Amino acid sequence: MNNRNFVLACLTPLLIFSLAFLALPLVRLFLASGEGDAGWAIYLDILRKPRYLNTLVLTVLVSLATTFAALAISTTAGMFLSRNRFRGRGLLLSIMTLPLAFPGVVIGFLIILLGGRQGLINQITPGHVVFAYSVIGLFLGYLYFSIPRVLLTVMAAAEKLDPALEEAARTLGASPYRVVVDVIMPGLMPSLIAAGAIAFATAMGAFGTAFTLATNIDVLPMVIYTEFTLSANIAMASALSIVLGIVTWILLLIARSLSGTTVAAGG
């Protein structure tokens, strides 16, 4: 078998999978979005009708807030854990990455146990403190499962940084702040962009956590679910899915071009 036939044999399963499980469903999804009474104007309806537009804006804002918060927390923790060895470090890292083992529904349940009507905070504080079913609760749920993804990426990148560059900067009189800004952050930036894109894409499409917590608010995955199951509005569910995919894809494309690395969304 020559090289050409070998490459073709290796690529054939990938091509079949891409066509059968990616291209064809996406094409069908796009065509379904134009089969409603509004036709292709359904995409204008998303921008004209307050419910859909507000849902899109809220989903993007919560995902952005989750991304920046996860980056701030995980970068600080990741740098500390990668530069320091101490007793209990492995246990601490295991606890911080534990959310990777939980589905979104379980994470939502944990937030309810913390900030629900019968939650711990409401029981130990005076007054009525319930936030699990608000945007704050949804943000905390998204943040809970975003931190481990960003943390592991940051730690892997931090361990590849050359300590000699930092030492050289200090020798030349750079302050700790300048060392972070001029040496550490540029070295971490590609990984931070990639990790941020993963966190954003994951938050945009998260369903299990939203299904558990978003009883009083609308985010895109929940609206798509209700349009598809309760309203039988296949066209609008398809159009919202396309919009969700486009927004996330644009962010991933930008992140990949900025970081120069492969960016993939976690599910």
C-alpha positions in Angstrom: 0.0 0.0 0.0 1.5 3.3 -1.1 1.4 6.4 1.1 -1.5 7.9 -0.8 -3.7 4.9 -0.2 -2.6 4.7 3.4 -3.6 8.3 4.0 -6.9 7.7 2.3 -7.6 4.7 4.4 -6.9 6.6 7.5 -9.0 9.6 6.5 -12.0 7.6 5.3 -13.5 6.8 8.7 -13.1 10.5 9.7 -14.8 11.7 6.5 -17.7 9.3 7.1 -18.1 10.4 10.7 -17.9 14.1 9.8 -20.5 13.7 7.0 -22.9 11.4 8.9 -22.8 12.9 12.4 -21.7 16.5 11.8 -22.4 17.9 8.4 -25.7 16.3 7.6 -27.3 17.0 11.0 -26.1 20.6 10.9 -27.5 21.1 7.4 -30.8 19.6 8.5 -30.8 21.8 11.6 -30.3 24.9 9.4 -33.0 23.9 6.9 -35.5 23.2 9.8 -35.0 26.7 11.1 -36.6 28.1 7.9 -39.6 25.7 7.8 -41.8 27.7 10.2 -44.4 30.2 9.4 -41.9 33.1 9.5 -39.5 31.4 7.0 -36.0 32.7 7.1 -37.3 35.8 8.8 -37.2 33.8 12.0 -33.7 35.0 12.6 -35.0 38.6 12.6 -37.6 37.5 15.1 -34.8 36.5 17.5 -33.6 40.1 17.4 -37.0 41.7 17.4 -38.7 39.7 20.2 -37.5 40.7 23.6 -37.7 37.2 25.1 -35.3 35.7 22.6 -33.0 38.8 22.4 -32.8 39.1 26.2 -32.1 35.4 26.5 -29.2 35.7 24.0 -27.7 38.7 25.8 -28.1 37.2 29.2 -26.5 33.9 28.1 -23.5 35.7 26.6 -23.1 37.9 29.6 -23.2 35.1 32.1 -20.8 33.1 30.0 -18.4 36.0 29.8 -18.6 36.6 33.5 -17.9 32.9 34.2 -15.0 33.0 31.8 -13.2 36.0 33.4 -13.9 34.8 36.9 -12.6 31.3 36.1 -9.5 32.8 34.5 -8.8 35.0 37.5 -9.3 32.3 40.1 -7.6 29.5 38.2 -4.6 31.5 37.1 -3.8 32.5 40.7 -4.4 29.0 42.0 -2.6 27.3 39.1 0.5 29.4 39.4 0.7 28.8 43.2 0.2 25.0 42.8 2.7 24.7 40.0 5.4 26.6 41.8 4.9 25.2 45.3 5.2 21.7 46.7 3.6 21.1 50.1 1.9 18.4 52.1 -1.7 18.0 51.0 -1.0 19.6 47.6 -2.3 16.5 45.7 -5.4 16.4 47.9 -6.1 20.0 47.3 -5.7 19.6 43.5 -8.0 16.6 43.6 -10.7 18.6 45.4 -10.4 21.5 43.0 -10.8 19.2 40.0 -13.6 17.2 41.5 -16.3 19.0 39.6 -15.1 17.3 36.4 -16.6 14.1 37.8 -20.1 15.6 38.2 -22.7 16.1 35.5 -24.4 19.5 35.3 -27.5 18.4 37.2 -25.4 17.4 40.2 -23.6 20.7 40.2 -27.0 22.5 40.1 -28.1 20.3 43.0 -25.0 21.3 45.0 -25.8 25.0 44.4 -29.4 24.4 45.6 -28.1 22.7 48.8 -25.9 25.8 49.3 -28.2 28.7 48.3 -31.7 27.2 47.9 -34.8 27.7 50.0 -33.6 24.9 52.3 -30.0 25.6 51.7 -27.2 25.9 54.2 -26.8 29.7 53.8 -30.5 30.4 54.3 -30.4 28.3 57.4 -27.4 29.9 59.1 -28.1 33.5 58.2 -30.8 35.8 59.5 -33.4 36.8 56.9 -34.3 35.0 53.7 -31.1 34.5 51.6 -31.9 32.4 48.5 -29.8 32.8 45.4 -29.7 29.4 43.8 -32.5 30.1 41.3 -31.2 33.5 40.2 -28.5 34.6 37.8 -26.0 34.5 40.7 -26.8 30.8 41.3 -26.4 30.0 37.6 -23.1 32.0 37.5 -21.8 30.0 40.5 -22.8 26.7 39.0 -21.1 27.6 35.7 -18.0 28.8 37.6 -17.9 25.6 39.6 -17.5 23.4 36.6 -15.3 25.9 34.6 -12.6 26.3 37.2 -11.1 22.8 36.9 -10.9 23.0 33.1 -9.1 26.3 33.2 -6.9 25.3 36.2 -5.5 22.2 34.6 -4.7 24.2 31.4 -3.0 27.0 33.4 -0.9 24.5 35.5 0.3 22.7 32.4 1.4 26.0 30.8 3.0 27.4 34.0 5.2 24.3 34.4 6.6 25.0 30.9 7.7 28.6 31.7 11.4 29.1 32.0 12.3 30.3 35.5 15.6 31.7 34.1 13.6 34.5 32.3 12.0 35.5 35.6 15.3 35.5 37.4 16.9 37.6 34.6 14.1 40.1 34.9 14.6 40.4 38.7 18.4 40.7 38.2 17.7 43.7 35.9 15.7 45.3 38.6 12.1 44.4 37.6 9.6 44.6 40.4 7.4 41.5 41.1 4.5 43.3 39.3 6.6 43.8 36.2 7.8 40.2 36.3 4.2 39.1 36.2 3.1 41.5 33.5 6.2 41.3 31.3 7.4 37.7 31.7 4.8 35.4 33.2 1.6 36.7 31.6 2.9 36.7 28.0 4.1 33.1 28.5 0.7 32.1 29.8 -1.4 34.1 27.3 -1.9 31.5 24.6 -3.1 29.0 27.2 -5.2 31.6 28.9 -7.0 32.4 25.7 -7.5 28.8 24.9 -8.8 28.0 28.4 -11.0 31.0 28.4 -12.6 30.0 25.1 -13.3 26.5 26.5 -14.9 28.0 29.6 -17.0 30.4 27.5 -18.1 27.7 25.0 -19.0 25.3 27.9 -21.0 27.9 29.7 -22.9 28.9 26.5 -24.1 25.4 25.9 -24.4 24.1 29.5 -27.8 22.4 29.9 -27.8 20.3 33.0 -27.0 23.1 35.4 -29.4 25.5 33.7 -32.1 22.8 33.8 -31.7 22.5 37.5 -31.3 26.2 38.4 -32.9 28.4 35.7 -36.5 28.2 37.0 -36.9 32.0 37.0 -34.5 33.0 34.2 -34.1 32.2 30.6 -30.8 31.1 29.0 -30.4 29.8 25.5 -30.1 26.0 26.2 -33.3 26.1 28.3 -35.3 28.2 25.8 -34.2 25.8 23.0 -35.4 22.9 25.2 -38.8 24.5 26.0 -39.4 25.6 22.3 -38.6 22.0 21.2 -40.4 20.0 23.8 -43.2 22.1 25.3 -44.1 24.4 22.3 -43.2 22.0 19.5 -41.7 25.0 17.8 -39.0 23.1 15.8 -38.2 26.1 13.6 -37.4 28.5 16.5 -35.5 25.8 18.5 -33.4 25.1 15.3 -32.8 28.8 14.7 -31.8 29.4 18.4 -29.4 26.4 18.1 -27.8 27.9 15.0 -27.4 31.3 16.7 -25.9 29.6 19.8 -23.5 27.7 17.6 -22.5 30.7 15.5 -21.7 32.9 18.6 -19.7 30.1 20.2 -17.9 29.3 16.9 -16.9 32.9 16.4 -15.4 33.1 19.8 -13.5 29.8 19.3 -12.2 31.0 16.0 -11.0 34.3 17.5 -9.4 32.4 20.4 -7.6 30.0 18.1 -6.2 32.8 15.9 -5.0 34.7 19.0 -3.5 31.8 20.8 -2.1 29.9 17.9 -3.2 26.6 19.5 -6.1 24.2 19.0 -9.1 25.2 20.9 -11.9 22.7 21.5 -15.1 23.1 23.5 -15.8 20.9 26.5 -19.2 19.3 26.7 
